[in-house]
Amino acid sequence: MRHRVMRNLSRDAALPLVGAVTGLLLLMYGLVAHSDLVAGLLASPESEAAQAGGDAGWQVALLVGAVAVVAALLPPPGVLLAAAVVMVHGLGSAALTAPVMGPLLASDLLLLVYLVRVPAPPRQEGRGAARRLVGPSLALFLGWSVLATAIAGASVTPLLRIAVYAAVFLALSRRGTSERRVVYGVVLCYALVNLAGGVLQGQTRLVGLDIGDPAQTGALLLAALCPLLSGELRFTGRWVVAAALLGGIFLTQTRGVWFAAAVMLLVWRMPRLSPVQLVTLLLGMAVLGFKIVDSVSQRFGLNGDSVGYRVHSIVNGIRDGLANPVFGSGWGEISSMEYLRQHLSDLPEEVRPYNLFVSVFTFTGVPGLLLLTLFLAALLGPLLAARRGAPLLFTVAVLTMSLSEMTFFAGSMLTLLFFVYAGLGLGREDAPPSGDGSVKKENPPPPRRGSAPPGHVAGASP
């Protein structure tokens, strides 16, 4: 019944829903920001919390209690999924960014609850070869990454958290997409809160209220923009909100996000693409972007040194991967930074390659890179064939950002959003409900000339 109500939300109800969820997020931000005041109000006058103005224990108790109440209300699975996305960066609370159970954070636990709540997926017949390769190639990629990381003696904890994201992707890709509008709506609200909050705080470079990273904030804004462009979220003033999101993308002052937005808008305006055409487009735009990056940096007063920094990190990653092409140096690890020390000064302890594919080659060797490429190729085929709007657009944006960013890592909202949107894009399309919740029947075909109409017995008198 809850899912039917969600599916039958009218277009006029979308805007009040967005406003209500945005107000709820603002209230949660306020409670977290003033947790010491809340603790002092709840504590007795003699308690240490009241005298000291509150402590972290009260904050943890409040947040854990809120999660328990929400879980007790048994919200629809789509709400749990959207809440996990919102809580990746902890809503500004250190308690939500600390491990709760082993290496898992509160957002990871919500994802596990979601996996338990969703019903068993029905068996899908007649799936294409590319679609059948998605799950096995992803499982092989993660399995090889764990093996290579263990052989290198590095920690596999980040991969375990990424495995939770991948499990959510597989669950979404094998079931219906009834929670699609809920996820899109909450992501839009979260993006608007971070955009408005960052502007009101006077941030010279938009990093959001609790995200703290312009690239991650830009990815959130791109994810919120996709369903508005595709028309999967419709309400009065939709294009005004879309223009505000584009303005927020500009305020991030991140060239990778700008480039991803440009490619995404270009794909949105193109009628249909094949996987080969999309890869050609990405490579062509990458060459164009590399040629104009200096002029763009000068035009908008951006840091031009970061371009050379990224190029040197990619070259160092390739050299590091060639030194151990089979198993790599382990997930998130770099075995040598000698090349970077020769070309750059004031280096931190470790600089990972600013490119997804070079990073995977460095961390897991050639087998890991081939398995990741196989997974992405198997994913793009069905998304391009279905043309399901937001999942395809955001996947294109993430692949574009992957040319200048490492986009697969634990605790990344971009990584989680990628798996959620891609899973929604592969999920089977639910039948459109009618106004009373029943499925509309197709009109019967017109009778052939000379044949009796339905329900009429031949030879009978009228």
C-alpha positions in Angstrom: 0.0 0.0 0.0 2.8 2.4 0.9 4.5 1.7 -2.5 1.2 2.3 -4.3 0.8 5.7 -2.6 4.4 6.6 -3.6 3.8 5.6 -7.2 0.6 7.6 -7.4 2.0 10.9 -6.1 0.6 13.5 -8.4 2.7 16.2 -10.1 1.1 18.9 -7.9 2.2 17.0 -4.8 5.8 16.9 -5.8 6.7 20.5 -4.9 5.2 20.3 -1.3 7.0 17.0 -0.8 10.3 18.6 -1.8 9.6 21.5 0.5 8.7 19.3 3.5 11.8 17.1 3.1 14.0 20.2 2.7 12.6 21.6 5.9 13.2 18.3 7.8 16.9 18.3 6.6 17.3 21.9 7.8 15.9 20.8 11.2 18.3 17.9 11.4 21.3 20.2 10.5 20.2 22.6 13.3 20.0 19.8 15.9 23.4 18.6 15.0 25.0 22.0 14.9 23.5 22.9 18.3 23.8 19.4 19.9 25.5 20.9 23.0 22.5 23.2 23.6 20.1 20.2 23.1 22.1 18.1 25.6 22.1 20.9 28.1 18.3 21.2 27.8 17.7 17.5 28.2 20.2 17.0 31.1 19.4 17.7 34.7 20.9 20.9 36.3 23.3 18.8 38.4 24.6 16.7 35.5 28.0 17.2 34.0 26.4 17.7 30.6 24.3 20.6 31.7 27.3 22.2 33.5 29.7 21.8 30.5 27.1 22.6 27.9 26.8 19.0 26.6 29.2 16.3 25.4 29.5 13.9 22.5 27.7 11.2 24.4 24.4 13.1 24.2 24.9 13.7 20.5 25.4 10.0 19.9 22.4 9.1 22.0 20.2 11.5 20.2 21.3 10.4 16.8 21.1 6.7 17.6 17.7 7.2 19.2 16.5 9.0 16.1 17.7 6.1 13.9 16.0 3.6 16.2 12.7 5.5 16.0 12.9 5.7 12.2 13.7 2.0 12.0 10.8 1.2 14.3 8.4 3.1 12.0 9.5 0.7 9.1 9.6 3.2 6.3 9.5 2.0 2.7 12.8 0.7 1.5 13.3 3.7 -0.8 13.3 6.0 2.2 16.0 3.9 3.8 18.1 4.1 0.7 17.7 7.8 0.4 18.5 8.3 4.1 21.8 6.3 3.6 22.8 8.7 0.8 22.1 11.7 3.0 24.0 10.3 6.0 27.3 9.4 4.1 28.9 12.7 5.3 27.2 12.5 8.7 25.1 15.7 8.4 27.9 17.5 10.1 28.1 15.1 13.0 31.3 13.3 13.9 29.3 10.5 15.5 27.8 9.6 12.1 31.2 9.5 10.4 32.7 7.1 13.0 32.5 3.3 12.7 29.5 1.9 14.4 29.9 -1.8 13.8 33.4 -2.9 12.7 34.3 -0.8 9.7 30.7 0.1 8.9 29.3 3.5 9.5 25.7 4.5 10.2 25.0 5.0 6.5 26.4 1.5 5.7 24.1 0.0 8.4 21.1 1.7 6.7 22.1 0.1 3.4 22.3 -3.3 5.1 18.8 -2.7 6.6 17.6 -1.8 3.1 19.0 -5.1 1.7 17.1 -7.0 4.4 13.9 -5.1 3.8 13.7 -5.4 0.0 11.7 -8.5 -1.2 13.4 -11.3 -3.1 13.8 -10.3 -6.7 11.8 -12.2 -9.2 13.5 -14.2 -11.9 14.0 -12.2 -15.0 13.7 -14.1 -18.3 15.1 -13.0 -21.6 17.8 -10.7 -20.3 20.5 -9.7 -22.8 24.0 -11.0 -22.7 25.4 -7.6 -21.6 22.9 -7.4 -18.7 23.8 -10.9 -17.6 27.5 -9.9 -17.4 27.0 -6.9 -15.1 26.7 -8.9 -11.8 29.4 -11.4 -12.4 31.9 -8.9 -13.7 31.3 -6.6 -10.7 31.7 -9.6 -8.3 34.9 -10.7 -10.0 36.3 -7.1 -9.9 35.7 -6.8 -6.2 37.0 -10.3 -5.5 40.2 -9.7 -7.4 40.6 -6.4 -5.7 40.3 -8.0 -2.3 42.8 -10.8 -3.3 45.3 -8.3 -4.7 45.0 -6.1 -1.7 45.5 -9.0 0.7 48.6 -10.2 -1.2 50.0 -6.6 -0.9 49.4 -6.6 2.8 47.1 -3.6 2.7 43.7 -3.2 4.4 40.6 -4.6 2.7 38.3 -2.5 4.9 37.5 0.1 2.2 36.6 -2.7 -0.3 34.2 -4.2 2.2 32.3 -1.0 2.4 32.3 -0.7 -1.4 31.0 -4.2 -1.5 27.9 -3.0 0.5 27.3 -0.3 -2.2 27.7 -3.0 -4.9 25.2 -5.2 -3.1 22.6 -2.4 -3.2 23.3 -1.9 -6.9 22.7 -5.6 -7.6 19.5 -5.6 -5.5 18.2 -2.6 -7.4 19.1 -4.0 -10.8 17.0 -7.2 -10.1 13.8 -5.7 -8.8 11.3 -3.0 -9.6 12.0 0.7 -9.5 9.0 1.9 -7.4 11.4 3.9 -5.1 13.0 5.8 -7.9 10.9 9.0 -7.3 11.5 8.9 -3.6 15.3 8.6 -4.1 15.3 11.4 -6.6 13.2 13.7 -4.5 15.4 13.3 -1.3 18.6 13.7 -3.3 17.1 16.9 -4.8 16.2 18.2 -1.3 19.6 17.4 0.1 21.3 19.2 -2.8 19.2 22.3 -2.4 19.9 22.4 1.3 23.7 22.2 0.7 23.5 24.7 -2.1 21.4 27.3 -0.1 23.5 26.7 3.1 26.8 27.2 1.3 25.6 30.4 -0.4 24.3 31.8 2.9 27.5 31.0 4.6 29.4 33.0 1.9 31.5 30.1 0.7 33.9 31.3 -2.0 34.0 27.8 -3.3 30.8 25.8 -2.7 31.6 22.8 -0.5 28.1 22.3 1.1 27.1 22.3 4.7 28.5 18.9 5.7 30.2 17.6 2.6 33.4 19.7 2.7 34.5 18.7 -0.8 33.7 20.7 -3.9 33.9 17.6 -6.2 31.5 15.6 -4.0 29.2 18.6 -3.7 29.3 18.9 -7.5 28.4 15.2 -7.9 25.4 15.7 -5.6 24.2 18.7 -7.6 24.6 16.7 -10.9 22.7 13.8 -9.4 19.9 16.1 -8.4 19.8 17.8 -11.8 19.5 14.5 -13.8 15.8 13.6 -13.0 14.8 17.2 -13.7 16.4 17.1 -17.2 14.9 13.7 -17.9 11.4 14.7 -16.7 11.3 11.9 -14.1 10.7 14.6 -11.5 8.0 17.1 -12.6 6.6 20.0 -10.7 5.9 23.7 -11.1 9.2 25.7 -11.3 11.2 22.6 -12.3 13.4 24.6 -14.7 14.0 27.3 -12.1 15.4 24.7 -9.7 17.4 23.2 -12.5 19.0 26.6 -13.3 19.8 27.0 -9.5 21.5 23.6 -9.5 23.6 24.7 -12.6 24.5 27.8 -10.8 25.7 25.7 -7.8 27.7 23.5 -10.1 29.5 26.7 -11.4 30.1 27.8 -7.7 32.0 24.6 -7.0 34.8 26.0 -9.2 35.8 22.5 -10.0 36.8 21.9 -13.6 36.0 18.2 -13.5 32.5 18.9 -12.4 32.1 21.6 -15.1 33.4 19.2 -17.7 31.0 16.4 -16.5 28.0 18.8 -16.6 28.9 19.8 -20.2 29.2 16.2 -21.4 26.0 15.2 -19.5 24.0 18.1 -21.1 25.4 17.1 -24.5 24.3 13.5 -24.1 20.9 14.7 -22.8 20.3 16.6 -26.1 21.4 13.7 -28.3 18.6 11.4 -29.5 20.4 8.0 -29.2 23.9 6.8 -28.7 25.7 3.4 -28.9 28.4 2.4 -26.4 31.1 3.0 -29.1 29.7 6.4 -29.9 29.6 7.3 -26.2 33.2 6.2 -25.6 34.3 8.2 -28.7 32.4 11.2 -27.4 34.1 10.9 -24.0 37.5 10.6 -25.4 37.0 13.5 -27.9 35.7 15.7 -25.1 38.6 14.7 -22.9 41.1 15.8 -25.6 39.2 19.1 -26.1 39.1 19.6 -22.3 42.8 19.1 -22.0 43.5 21.7 -24.7 41.3 24.4 -23.2 41.9 23.7 -19.5 44.6 26.4 -19.2 42.5 29.1 -20.8 39.5 28.1 -18.6 41.7 28.3 -15.5 43.0 31.8 -16.5 39.5 33.0 -17.4 38.0 32.1 -14.1 41.0 32.6 -11.8 41.4 28.9 -10.9 44.6 27.2 -9.7 46.5 26.2 -12.8 49.1 24.2 -10.9 46.5 21.6 -10.1 46.5 20.4 -13.7 50.2 19.6 -13.7 49.8 18.0 -10.2 47.1 15.7 -11.6 49.1 14.8 -14.7 52.2 13.9 -12.7 50.1 11.8 -10.3 48.7 9.8 -13.3 52.2 9.3 -14.8 53.4 8.2 -11.4 50.5 5.8 -11.1 51.2 4.2 -14.5 54.9 3.7 -13.6 53.9 2.2 -10.2 51.4 -0.1 -11.9 54.0 -1.3 -14.5 56.3 -2.2 -11.6 53.7 -4.8 -10.4 51.3 -5.3 -13.3 49.6 -8.5 -12.0 48.5 -7.7 -8.4 49.3 -4.0 -8.1 50.2 -2.4 -4.8 46.9 -2.9 -3.0 43.7 -0.9 -2.9 44.4 2.7 -2.1 48.2 2.2 -1.9 51.1 3.6 -3.8 54.4 1.7 -3.6 56.6 4.5 -5.0 56.4 8.3 -5.3 60.0 8.8 -6.6 58.7 10.2 -9.9 56.5 12.8 -8.1 59.3 13.8 -5.8 61.5 14.6 -8.9 58.9 16.9 -10.4 56.9 18.3 -7.5 57.8 19.8 -4.1 55.9 19.9 -0.8 54.2 16.5 -1.4 52.0 14.8 1.1 52.8 11.3 2.3 50.9 9.6 -0.5 49.4 10.9 -3.8 47.0 8.6 -5.6 46.4 8.9 -9.3 43.7 11.4 -10.3 42.1 9.0 -12.7 39.8 6.0 -11.9 41.3 3.7 -14.5 44.9 4.5 -13.7 44.2 4.1 -10.0 42.6 0.7 -10.5 45.6 -0.4 -12.6 47.9 0.8 -9.9 46.0 -0.8 -7.0 44.9 -4.1 -8.6 47.0 -4.6 -11.8 45.9 -5.4 -15.3 43.3 -8.0 -14.3 41.5 -5.5 -12.0 41.5 -2.9 -14.8 40.1 -5.4 -17.3 37.4 -6.5 -15.0 36.4 -2.9 -14.2 36.2 -2.1 -17.9 34.1 -5.2 -18.5 31.7 -4.2 -15.8 31.3 -0.6 -17.1 30.9 -1.9 -20.7 28.2 -4.4 -19.6 26.5 -1.6 -17.7 26.5 1.0 -20.4 24.8 -1.3 -23.0 21.5 -1.7 -21.2 21.4 1.9 -20.0 21.9 3.3 -23.5 19.4 0.8 -24.9 16.7 1.8 -22.3 17.3 5.5 -22.4 15.9 5.8 -18.9 17.0 9.3 -18.3 18.6 10.1 -15.0 20.6 6.8 -14.5 22.2 7.1 -17.9 22.9 10.9 -17.5 24.5 10.5 -14.1 26.6 7.4 -15.2 27.9 9.5 -18.0 28.8 12.3 -15.6 30.6 9.9 -13.2 32.6 8.4 -16.1 33.6 11.9 -17.2 34.7 12.9 -13.7 36.6 9.6 -13.6 39.1 11.0 -16.2 40.3 13.5 -13.6 39.2 12.0 -10.3 39.3 8.7 -8.4 35.6 8.1 -8.2 35.5 4.6 -6.5 36.3 4.8 -2.8 34.6 4.0 0.5 32.7 6.8 2.2 32.2 8.6 -1.1 28.7 9.9 -1.8 29.6 10.0 -5.5 30.4 6.3 -5.4 27.2 5.4 -3.6 25.1 7.6 -5.9 26.7 6.0 -8.9 25.7 2.5 -7.7 22.2 3.6 -6.7 21.4 5.4 -9.9 22.9 2.7 -12.1 20.9 0.1 -10.2 17.7 2.1 -10.7 18.5 2.2 -14.4 18.8 -1.6 -14.7 15.8 -2.3 -12.6 12.7 -3.6 -14.4 10.1 -0.9 -15.2 7.0 -1.2 -13.1 3.7 -1.1 -14.9 2.1 2.4 -14.8 -0.7 2.4 -12.2 -4.1 3.9 -12.9 -5.8 6.4 -10.6 -7.2 3.6 -8.3 -3.9 1.7 -8.2 -4.9 -0.9 -10.6 -3.0 -1.6 -13.8 -4.6 -0.1 -16.9 -5.6 -2.7 -19.5 -4.6 -2.1 -23.1 -7.4 -1.4 -25.5 -8.4 -4.5 -27.6 -7.5 -4.3 -31.2 -10.2 -3.2 -33.6 -12.1 -6.1 -35.3 -11.2 -7.0 -38.8 -13.5 -6.1 -41.6 -16.2 -8.6 -42.0 -15.6 -10.3 -38.6 -18.0 -10.2 -35.7 -17.3 -7.7 -32.9 -16.2 -9.1 -29.5 -19.1 -10.6 -27.6 -21.3 -11.0 -30.8 -22.3 -14.5 -31.8 -22.2 -15.1 -35.5 -25.7 -15.5 -37.0 -27.5 -14.2 -34.0 -30.1 -11.5 -34.5 -29.5 -8.1 -32.8 
